[in-house]
Amino acid sequence: MFDTDLPAAQPLSAYGWDDGFAESFTPFAGQGFVPGRIVRVDRGRVDAVVPDGDGNGDGDGDGVRTVLADTALVATGDPMRVPCTGDWAVIDLANGRVGDHLDGVVRALLPRRTAFTRSASSKRSEGQILAANVEHAVIAVSLADALDLGRIERFVSLAWESGAQPLVVLTKADLVGDQAGVGHLVADTEGAAPGVQVLAVSAATGDGMDVLGAVLAGGTSVLLGRSGAGKSTLANALIGAYVQDVQAIRDRDGKGRHTTTTRDLLVLPGGGVLIDTPGLRGVGMWDAESGLARTFAEVEELAERCRFADCAHGAEPGCAVQEAVVDGELTERRMESYRKLQRENQWIVAKTDARLRAERRREWKQRQALGRHMMERKRGR
């Protein structure tokens, strides 16, 4: 039976295991299962680190080993409930199918503390969880391109909503040319992400990397950003080894190639773990009302001074938000970004609610049909 009382030296503690997860695992401890953290997901199967039975450790760290497990027992039609990188799972190692090169089966997922979720890139109103149980959402933005403050506001809103602490990392700072220019870009980013730490770093020169490593030490972080933002290079620099492939930016359009194709959980030498993700072309809002409120805190504060409680901040008289725009207290760009993200978020929430209502109606009709069928059988028809 697995011991849920885990001291600091317990091997899974390097991957984020603590007393809270141990308590969640307690109902499964007496059934011959072991806990494991999912470090990679690929086509219905996961790689997970579990305690090594002999204590010698033949995986990524002392006392742990990596297993390949099937997720069929927990997979559902709901993409919000399927296993993802960063999840803590209940794993049955006694029933792995050796013939299929499987070491075990995922029986359940432990409750998630945080989850970075975006609207799935499909026509259906579905969410997609990119990483679970993370303390820091690291938003990588390349300074080799023009700074897209609207995109930063989008990422930061979703990060706040996830429950994680957002951190904006401006990569490739060595390409800017002078420290004054870097300082202006940092200041612009801080204006778009109030209350969020902004770091300018260069993996090529090492500038800022020690500060970033210190911030991420000891917890779980997820690395997010578009292709070409330098995420894989950043991951290699943080780990101190070439663990993620890196490809050059395309000359014809300056965009990056997808070098990371799966979400991988990597151990940091200074403590903690990092989840590297593929480049994200699109990051749709997903029920991020509170995240938007934190990202646009000054707009929300101004809105409280409007004459009407339901002010849409358009042409209404006594609108404090519009007055702030006219006075220069609030920029037009910031206001338009707020409106755009609010509209998108309201649309996805309404669409999701409609989908849920449709599913309930469909379930109710199925139950009615089953009830009629049972009545007919009872009557002998």
C-alpha positions, 0 to 999 in steps of 0.5 A: 500500500502506498504511504500518503504521509510524504516527508520532504525527501519523498521523491514525488515532492520534487514534482509538486506533491504535498500534504494536500494532494496526499489527502486527496489520494487517501481514498485510493491508498488502500486499493493498490494504486499509486499517485503519479504526475502526468508529464506528457499526453499523447493520443489517449495515453500519458507518461507519468512519474510514479514512486519507484518501487525499489527506491533506486529510481530509473526515471527523471529523478531519484526514487521515481520512474516514468510509466506509460498509462492508458487513460480510457477509464477517465476519458470522457466526451468533455474536453474539460475532464480529460487528463492533461499535463500537470494533473495528479492521477491515480494509477493502477500499475498492477493491470498494465497491458505489457503486450501493448507496452503499457505499464498501467491505467489511469483510474482517476484524477485528483482535484485540480487546484488551477487550470489554464483554459482557453476556448478550443480551436473548433466551431463547438463551444468547448474549453481546452485545458492546457495545463493543470496545477500550476502556480505561475503562468509564464507568458513569453513574448518575443521582442524581435516582433512588434509588441502586441499589448492586446495579446498580452492582455488576453493571456494575462486575463486567462492566467488570472482566471486560471488561479495561477500568478501571471508572469510576462517574460519579454524574450530576445531582449538582446535584439532590441539594441539598447537598455533604454528601449528595453525599459520602454517596452517593459513599461508598456507591458506593465501598463497592459498587465497591472499587478503582473511582474514583467521581466526582460530576458535573453537566453543568448546572453543570459541577462535576466535568466537568474531572476527568472529562475529564482521566481520559478524555483520550487513551484509548477510553471507553464510556459505559454506564447505563440510560435517563435516567442522563444519558449523552447530556447527559454526552457533549455536555458532554464534547465541548463540542457538541450531538452527541447528542439529549437528551430529558426524563425521563417524568413518570409513572415517572421513567424515561428515553427512549431518545435514543441508538439506536446505539452511536456513537464520538465524538472528545473535544476533549482527546484520546481517543474516547468510545463512547456507548451506548443506555440498557440496561434489562437487563444480564445477567451473562456469564461474569464470574467474575473480575470478580465476584471483584474487585468483591466482593474482601472476600467472596472474602478472607473465604471463604478463612478458611472451615473448608471449601474448598467452603463455600456460606456458608450454614449451614455451621459455621466459615463466616467470611463468615456470621460477618462478616455477624453481626459487622457487618463485611459487610452483609447487602445486600452478601452477598445481592448477591454471592449473586445475581450468583454464581448468575446467572453460574453459570447462564449459564455452565452454559447456555452450556456446554450450548449448546456441547455441543449444537452439537458433537453437531449438527455430529458428527451432520451429519458422520456423515450426510455420511460415510454419504452419501459411502459410499453414493455410492461404492458406487453407490447 
